[in-house]
Every structure is written in structure tokens, then in C-alpha cells.
Amino acid sequence: MEHHIIESADGSSSLMLNNFSESYHSSNGAFTEALHIYIREGVCYLFNKLQCSCINNSKRTGQFPPIVIFDIGLGSALNCLAVLLWQQTLARSKECLPQIHYIGIEKYPIPAEEAKLLNFPEHIAERQAELNGNTECRFCREEIRDWYESIHDARWEENFEMAPGFTLTKRRADIAKCCADDFKSCLYPDSPSAVFYDTFSPSTQPDLWEKSIFEEIFKGIAPGSVLTTYCSKGVVKQRLRESGFHLERLTGPPGKRHILRACKL
């Protein structure tokens, strides 16, 4: 898919498809969107639920399986970088550290040399305190840039330990052809998942929003898992419900009235 670099409203980069009026991220703010939908309402929400569950079950806080994240549409890897920094900030502040296995699924990878032109490391360096509210633990631009470039330099189909407690696996695959076993094979026993459903919109790629895809995801992930997406169209809500998910309609980031969080109870 041919594209060119643009600047979104919050100053972070994005990519615009040449043949469609659609960008890889929200034109109202690429990082702002990732922070709101996939960090706060996705992995952070799931992590807090797991901590509460451990406390309620009289277990020591943090004693739960690693969190597996399925990023459906790895794209520019902005979501991946944001999750890594969120987790590593917790580690540096000596808070409870969630073990993360991040699995990015992408059919049309962005060339590494092109991805490295995006300004995410510099932009996030200025806003990193927003990842979890910690104003004391900060990473310099060079550290963030090294991590970001490592994501794009990592070999496909191989596990890569990027940082303590954070493993990345990039898979070149078509989500429309993935089945439940493709998700189950990545899980630890009873491991909860956060699914970032971040493909292009139904108007651009309608085949990626079919009920059959959501059904396979639902069957493949463990109870307690969550799926977040920027798309709140009625047909998407209907297909997620029919696939078995319990839906929550949440307030969206700037320029987006609502987003969805779908839970497997």
C-alpha cells in the first residue's frame, strides 16, 4: 500500500494512503489516539483488572500469567512502542511489572527505513509521563529511538526480547485467514490477552471487519481478555456481540465520539 508521511494534529507523525482518504492513525493525533484507546482502555485496563483479581483472591499482587497482546495491524508500530514504554516505566519505578508478549500481525509491512522517518520517539519523549502518570521516571530520546528502530529491525516470525519482561513477535499474516488456533498457540495457560483491533476502516477494507474474524479471535483468546478498537459503527458492534463479546461503548479521543471495548467474560 503506497503512502506518504503527514503530521497529525497533536504533532506526531502518521502515514496517509495515496489511493484512499485514510491515514494509519487519527488525523486528530496519532499518539493521542494510541494512548487513549490501546494503552488506557486496553492493556492498562486489563492489567488493573488482573491486579484487583489477585488481591481479591488473596494472592500476592502480580502473580498472574504474562499478558499477550495481539496487535491486529502492526503498521507503524506506534502501539508497540507505547506499550513498551508504559511497561518499562513501571519497571523503572519499581512498581508491579506485567510480563508482556507482544504479537504484531501485519499483511503489508512498512519498510524499516521508511518507518524510521516517523517522529514517534521524539514526540513521545516529550509526553511520556502521560503513559502512566509517572513524572519522575523518564527515558531519553535516544533510548526511545533505539527501541523504536529495534522494533522495525526485528526479524519476522522470531521471538525477540526487547527489554526485561517484554518479548516481541512480528508475524506477516492476513488476519482474515487466521483461525482460533493461531491465537491459542501463542497463549500461556489461562493467559489473558489484549487485542488491539487497529486495521483500516470498514469503508477501506470491509473484509477485515467480518463476523468470522471476530468469531475466531473470540474462540482463540482466554476468558478475561479484552479487545479495543477505534471503530464504533453499528455493524461492527453487532458482529462483535454475535461473536460472543460483551461490549462497552467508551468516550473516544479528540475527533472520535465513541470507541469500543469488547470483553470475553
Beta strands, then each sheet from edge to edge (+ up, - down):
strand 1: 3-7
strand 2: 13-17
strand 3: 67-72
strand 4: 100-106
strand 5: 159-163
strand 6: 166-172
strand 7: 193-197
strand 8: 226-229
strand 9: 246-251
strand 10: 258-263
sheet 1: 1+ 2-
sheet 2: 5+ 6- 4- 3- 7- 8- 10+ 9-
end
